[in-house]
Amino acid sequence: MNPSRIWRLRNHHRWLEDRIRQEQRRPQPDALTVAELKRQKLMVKDELFLAEAGLASARTTSYA
């Protein structure tokens, strides 16, 4: 388990949540943008689960 990786993933997850909320508060939110942000958030959540479980991930995306 890499604490700095977990920290980066949590921060990226929070950032995506904020972006989703911002987009949804717009007078006419872009449904495609919201869907893409939610997809990214789910991928980060999966990565975070794997990192916290100490399992290696096939992805090597950096969320710095």
Sequence and secondary structure as in RCSB ss.txt:
>XXXX:A:sequence
MNPSRIWRLRNHHRWLEDRIRQEQRRPQPDALTVAELKRQKLMVKDELFLAEAGLASARTTSYA
>XXXX:A:secstr
  HHHHHHHHHHHHHHHHHHHHHHHSSS  HHHHHHHHHHHHHHHHHHHHHHHT   S      
